[in-house]
Amino acid sequence: MNGSFKKKSGDSLAKIYILLFIVMAVWGFNLSALVVLVNNIEPITLTAARIFTAGISVLLLSKLIGIFRLPTKKEWKTIFIITIFNVAFHHTLLAIGLTKTSGVNAGIILGAAPLVTMVLSIILLKDSISRLRTLGFILGFIGILFTSLAGAEGIASVSFGDLFIFLSMFAQAFSFILISKLNPTFDPRLLTGYMLVAGSVFIFVVAAVFERDIVQLSGLFSWEMGLIFLFSAVVATAFGHMTYNFAIKNAGPTETTIFINLNTLFALLGSAIFLGEPILKNHYIGLGFILIGVFIGSGTLDHMLKKRRLKSGR
């Protein structure tokens, strides 16, 4: 099963890569959509409704494509543990962070997720790391520093919003390690649906305690806000996560991870187009460091160099 993606034809892989390109564009633009939504509706309440809608959409799609089934008691325990980090912490902190920082900063900080995931895998899963990949981690960290200090006020521009975005990204990265260690025993696309629904219940409880105004969701009944909400919940979260998990299974994790770089690019582009946010020189510098850091730190460069050495050896 682990090697099944190698059996895919070049034509099939090309289709998967096109889907990944579309998903990264959707995820990047989704940050701008979230900024608009959280500026009109309290972030935690909005997140609960968005994640619940996405989860139900995933479960319905799972039923349509024939992979739906109920989890066992043991699987529910696994779902709950992963959900706390992958959905509850990640999406709640992301929504709060977007009310306190710019879409540009959020996009670039989230772009460091592969680096953080790699560092956690080395620490917690005892994965080996080459000197080249160590260089990638260092470059990625430099990129985050440049991004956080990119505002006109320099060091004074660092906000709690940036911290919330980083913690959101860290929680999701940690959840990937949990998924690896706990080894869920059913289709990852179905796991996504259950995690989203279970996580939305947790977020609804938090919203009821801290925001106490479910009625504000009536603002989504306007056609403009409604369309933005459906794009974020159904297209970006439901379709996006199902497609990404499918790509990991069929194209391989290394090949799939590199596409996350495009997420950051589209987030910057979306912030400039839809939110009118300026992209400053330090943003470009930070983005450059992060893209190079992800490329090296994820092991992609190592993989390419090994392939080249094997070809030359023949």
C-alpha positions in Angstrom: 0.0 0.0 0.0 2.8 2.5 0.9 4.3 2.1 -2.5 1.1 2.2 -4.5 1.7 5.8 -5.7 4.7 4.5 -7.7 2.3 2.4 -9.8 0.5 5.5 -11.0 1.0 6.3 -14.6 2.6 9.6 -15.6 -0.9 10.8 -16.9 -2.5 10.0 -13.5 0.2 11.8 -11.6 -0.2 14.8 -13.8 -3.9 15.0 -12.9 -3.1 14.7 -9.2 -0.5 17.5 -9.5 -3.0 19.7 -11.3 -5.5 19.0 -8.5 -2.8 19.9 -5.9 -2.1 23.2 -7.8 -5.8 24.1 -7.6 -6.0 23.2 -3.9 -3.0 25.4 -3.1 -4.6 28.3 -4.9 -7.8 27.7 -3.1 -6.1 27.5 0.3 -4.0 30.6 -0.4 -7.1 32.6 -1.4 -9.0 31.2 1.5 -6.9 33.3 3.9 -8.3 36.4 2.3 -11.8 35.0 2.6 -11.3 34.3 6.3 -10.0 37.8 6.9 -13.3 39.2 5.4 -15.4 36.7 7.4 -13.7 37.3 10.8 -14.0 41.1 10.4 -17.8 40.6 10.2 -18.5 37.7 12.6 -16.8 36.8 15.8 -13.9 34.4 14.9 -14.7 31.4 17.2 -18.4 31.3 16.3 -17.6 31.6 12.6 -14.9 28.9 12.8 -17.4 26.5 14.5 -20.0 27.0 11.8 -17.4 26.8 9.0 -15.7 23.6 10.3 -19.1 21.9 11.0 -20.3 22.7 7.5 -17.0 21.4 6.0 -17.2 18.2 8.1 -20.7 17.4 7.0 -19.7 18.0 3.4 -16.8 15.6 3.7 -19.0 12.9 5.2 -21.6 13.3 2.5 -18.9 13.1 -0.2 -17.4 10.0 1.6 -20.9 8.4 1.4 -21.1 9.2 -2.3 -17.7 7.7 -3.2 -18.3 4.6 -1.1 -15.7 5.0 1.7 -18.1 5.9 4.6 -18.4 3.8 7.7 -18.8 4.3 11.4 -15.6 4.3 13.5 -15.0 1.7 16.3 -14.6 2.7 19.9 -10.8 2.6 19.6 -10.9 4.7 16.4 -13.1 7.3 18.1 -10.4 7.7 20.8 -7.8 8.3 18.0 -10.1 10.7 16.2 -10.6 12.7 19.5 -6.9 13.0 20.3 -5.9 14.2 16.7 -9.0 16.5 16.5 -7.9 18.5 19.5 -4.8 19.7 17.7 -5.7 19.4 14.0 -9.1 21.1 14.2 -9.9 22.6 17.6 -6.6 24.4 18.4 -5.5 24.9 14.8 -8.7 26.5 13.4 -9.6 28.5 16.6 -6.1 30.0 16.9 -6.1 30.8 13.2 -9.4 32.6 13.3 -8.4 34.7 16.3 -4.9 35.4 14.8 -6.4 36.7 11.6 -8.3 39.4 13.5 -4.9 40.7 14.9 -2.5 40.5 11.9 -2.4 40.9 8.2 -3.3 38.2 5.6 0.2 38.6 4.2 2.0 37.8 7.5 -0.4 34.9 8.1 0.2 33.5 4.7 4.0 33.4 5.0 4.0 32.2 8.6 1.7 29.3 7.7 4.1 28.6 4.8 6.7 27.4 7.3 4.5 24.4 8.3 6.5 21.8 6.5 9.7 23.0 8.3 8.0 22.8 11.7 6.6 19.4 10.8 10.1 18.2 9.9 11.6 19.5 13.1 8.9 17.7 15.2 9.4 14.5 13.3 13.1 14.6 14.1 12.5 15.3 17.8 9.5 13.0 18.3 9.8 10.3 15.6 13.6 10.2 15.7 13.9 10.8 12.0 17.5 11.4 10.8 18.5 14.8 9.4 21.3 15.7 7.0 23.4 18.9 7.2 21.7 20.1 4.1 18.2 19.8 5.7 19.6 21.5 8.8 20.5 24.4 6.6 16.9 24.4 5.3 15.5 24.7 8.9 17.8 27.7 9.6 16.8 29.5 6.4 13.1 28.9 7.1 13.5 30.4 10.6 15.2 33.4 9.1 12.3 33.8 6.8 9.8 33.8 9.6 11.8 36.5 11.4 11.9 38.7 8.2 8.1 38.3 7.8 7.2 39.1 11.4 9.3 42.3 11.2 8.1 43.3 7.8 5.7 46.1 8.9 6.5 49.7 8.7 7.1 49.9 12.4 9.8 47.1 12.3 10.1 45.3 15.6 7.0 47.2 16.9 4.9 45.6 14.2 5.2 42.1 15.8 1.7 41.3 17.1 -0.1 38.8 19.2 -1.8 37.9 15.9 1.5 36.6 14.5 1.9 34.5 17.6 -1.6 33.1 17.3 -0.9 32.2 13.6 2.3 30.5 14.5 0.7 28.5 17.4 -2.1 27.5 15.0 0.4 26.2 12.5 2.4 24.5 15.2 -0.8 22.7 16.5 -1.5 21.4 13.0 2.1 20.3 12.5 2.0 18.4 15.8 -1.3 16.7 14.7 0.6 15.3 11.7 3.0 13.7 14.1 0.1 12.2 16.1 -1.4 10.8 12.9 1.9 9.1 12.1 2.3 7.7 15.6 -1.4 6.7 16.2 -1.7 5.2 12.7 -5.5 5.6 12.0 -6.9 2.4 10.6 -9.3 3.8 8.1 -9.3 6.1 5.0 -7.7 9.4 5.8 -10.4 11.2 3.8 -13.0 9.8 6.1 -10.8 10.6 9.1 -10.9 14.2 7.9 -14.7 14.3 8.0 -15.0 12.9 11.5 -12.3 15.2 12.8 -14.0 18.3 11.4 -17.4 17.4 12.8 -16.0 16.5 16.2 -13.7 19.6 16.3 -16.6 21.9 15.4 -18.5 20.7 18.5 -15.6 21.6 20.7 -15.3 25.0 19.0 -19.0 25.7 19.4 -18.7 25.1 23.2 -15.8 27.6 23.3 -17.8 30.1 21.3 -20.7 29.8 23.6 -18.5 30.6 26.6 -16.5 33.4 25.2 -18.7 35.0 22.5 -22.2 34.1 23.4 -23.9 35.4 20.3 -24.9 32.6 17.8 -27.4 35.0 16.2 -24.5 36.9 14.6 -24.3 34.0 12.1 -27.4 35.5 10.4 -24.9 37.8 8.7 -24.0 34.9 6.5 -27.5 35.0 4.9 -26.5 37.9 2.6 -25.5 36.5 -0.8 -22.0 38.0 -0.7 -21.1 36.7 2.8 -22.9 33.4 2.1 -20.8 32.8 -1.0 -17.5 33.6 0.8 -18.5 31.3 3.6 -19.4 28.4 1.3 -16.2 28.9 -0.6 -14.2 28.7 2.7 -16.1 25.8 4.2 -17.0 23.6 1.3 -14.4 24.3 -1.4 -11.3 25.2 0.7 -11.7 23.1 3.8 -13.8 20.1 2.7 -12.7 19.6 -0.9 -9.2 20.9 -0.2 -8.4 18.6 2.7 -9.9 15.5 1.0 -7.9 16.1 -2.1 -4.7 16.7 -0.2 -5.0 13.5 1.7 -5.8 11.6 -1.5 -2.7 13.1 -3.1 -0.4 12.0 -0.2 -1.7 8.4 -0.6 -1.3 8.3 -4.4 1.6 10.6 -5.2 3.7 10.2 -2.1 4.4 12.6 0.9 7.6 14.2 -0.5 6.1 15.0 -3.9 3.0 16.3 -2.2 4.6 18.5 0.5 6.5 20.6 -2.0 3.2 22.0 -3.3 2.6 23.7 0.1 5.1 26.3 -1.1 2.4 27.5 -3.6 0.0 28.0 -0.8 2.1 30.8 0.6 2.5 32.4 -2.9 -1.3 32.4 -3.4 -1.9 33.7 0.1 0.3 36.7 -0.7 -1.3 37.2 -4.0 -4.8 37.0 -2.5 -4.0 39.5 0.2 -2.7 42.0 -2.3 -5.7 41.5 -4.7 -8.7 41.0 -2.4 -7.6 42.9 0.7 -5.4 45.6 -0.8 -2.6 44.8 1.6 0.9 46.0 0.5 3.6 43.4 0.0 6.8 45.0 1.4 10.4 44.2 0.6 10.9 42.2 3.8 7.9 40.1 2.8 9.6 39.1 -0.4 12.9 38.4 1.5 11.0 36.3 4.1 9.1 34.4 1.5 12.3 33.7 -0.4 14.0 32.3 2.7 11.0 30.2 3.6 10.6 28.7 0.1 14.2 27.8 -0.1 14.1 26.5 3.4 11.1 24.3 2.7 12.7 23.0 -0.5 15.9 22.0 1.3 14.5 21.1 4.7 11.7 18.9 3.4 14.3 16.6 1.9 13.2 17.4 -1.7 16.7 18.6 -2.7 18.3 15.5 -1.1 15.8 13.3 -3.1 16.7 15.1 -6.4 20.4 14.8 -5.8 20.1 11.1 -5.0 18.2 10.5 -8.2 20.8 12.4 -10.2 23.6 10.4 -8.6 21.8 7.1 -9.4 21.3 8.2 -13.1 25.0 9.2 -13.4 26.1 5.9 -11.8 24.3 4.0 -14.5 
